[in-house]
Amino acid sequence: MQFIIFFLLFGTITSDLSFEWNKFKQDYNKQYKTIAEENERQQIFINNVNRMRSYQRTHPDATFTMTINNLMDQRTEELVSGRRLPLNFPSFSSKNSIDMKQLPESLDWRTKNVISPVFLDKVRYDVTAVVSTELVETLYALETGNLIKGSISRVDDCCPQPTDAFECIKNMSGICRNSDYPITLGSCEPNKCKPFTTFDKIKRLEKPDENVMLAWIQDSTLWAEMNLSGKGFQAYTTGIYDEPSCSQSRIDDVVQIVGYGIEAGKPYWICKNNWGEKWGEKGYFRVVRGKNMCHISEIVIQVANEKKSDGTRQYTIASIPFAFILALISRLFS
């Protein structure tokens, strides 16, 4: 009798996953070159779905949700970069006099038109080339009000790991337009294009400190090395990722932090991933702030132009609605 019940249950589960598999292929137009490849991808899909459902059963109070997405036929190892351990570069020692009360409760640089579209890496670029280029793009947009897509290909050709991407970009006089260097060449040709922007300062967080990160992000976005292999992360859909397992494993990827906020009393960072817009919150995810979750505050970098730093802050002030400024002034003199 027990065998019959097990058989029926197993048959039901298999049938459900077969339906999910066929729906997954249709929804995301999945096509495979051979039957063997499809069988392999189906088994990966089944394993991922089972892990997702198991997590949902054992974590009913999780602060993030999961669902079947376009990446469920891939292993986690295929998605993360496998980031190597960082070299020993000099860090930036920040002043301890950070007045947290003076910082806004939330900030989202996406609303200022200074963040390039979410990148889906089909070429398998080095993630350090992707995120370093994104940071420089954003800095230029903050300084000029003009967002230009930079050439990831040039950085990928000329600044391979374990080379420090930012030192390399600085030595090449900055980044070029994507239109001037659109594809990788397989060898470094830095003079193939003319850089349109650069930076003169590289700030590296001296030790994990998310308060310093809050102060820094007022000026521009941040590079943060993280672990993106935590439980449930691949199937993440929305919410604030707060899962200690990612903090127990090594750093394996890099993201661009584009803002922060608070939801239902829970503080978070807004991070831009490179898994395409169909994943997560249109390509972004939120992760709990204040816990060094997934090692987010251990290797943090920001680029700047000291000569133009005042101009960057003027952009932030100028972005405040004019009506709000008038109202504030009237209250001061009333």
Phi, psi and omega in degrees: 000315179298322180296320181295316179298316178299317181297317180295317178297316180298319179295322178295315179298314180299317180297316179299315181291329176295318177297314180299320180298313180294322178293319178301314180297321180288315183298323185248014176050050181279127177226138184238149187290324183225163176296323180297318179294319179296319178299320179295315181293326177295320179293322176297317178302312180300315179298317180294318180294318179297319178295319179299312182292324177296318179295319180298323179290321185270350179230065182295341182257019180301146182271009176222157180248159181228155175201169176290125179234185186290353183257006188287352176262015180239149174284152178303322181298336179281339184268317181282160187279341187070039184311131178282162179298140184290155174280166182272085177263154180297140181262168182253121181270115182271153177293148182277353185271060178267117179269098184295334181292337181276351181271143179295154182294333180212159178204134179220103183293345178297331182284353183257008180058044179236010180242127180289160180302154178301134186263133173251110188277094177268345183271343185069050173296158168293126184300333178295327177291321181296305188287323178296319177297319180297320179297319181289322175304312182296317179301316179297317181296323178294323183281330188242343186078012183236113180269116181241134179287121180274163180276107173289325184301318180296316179294321180296320179291321191256346185231058181290153173297147005269021176301140176287117187300320185287320175298321180295313179299317180299319179292338177267013179068022174112197181251152178262167173292146178299325181293338180271344181209070192281337183227156177290147182253351182086354176209158184279121175231074187297335183268010179292338181217166180255122179300143179256349178199158177210195179209163181237004181218135176241115180260129179237129182297129185290321179207160181305119181201102184284344173289320176295320178300320177299320179293316182296319187290349174296335182265322181191177183284170185237148168268131178222129176269134189219174167255120181250024182250015182293164181301130176082352187291320182298327181264007181305136179242309180199170180103190182253114182289119181218085186222107187302339184299331182287341179273355181261356180244167185286160175296135181222005181201177181225142177226166173256121176274121187248000179172189180201170179185192178221135176228123181052040179080001183254114181284149183211161169257148173257121185239140178264120178263177181236041180251015178089163184285346180281348180263144173062215179270074183057042177097352180250165171216156175249138181230143184303141182254140177104359181242005189052042182297130179061025180070024189299336184255012185273323178229094184239135183226146173220141176255153183205164170241109183301323182290338183248007185299326178294323179295325179296317179293328177297326178298317180297316180293319182293337182282351177288132182306138183298323180297323180295319180296317179298319180295321179295317180296318181297325178291324180294326185257004179275000000 
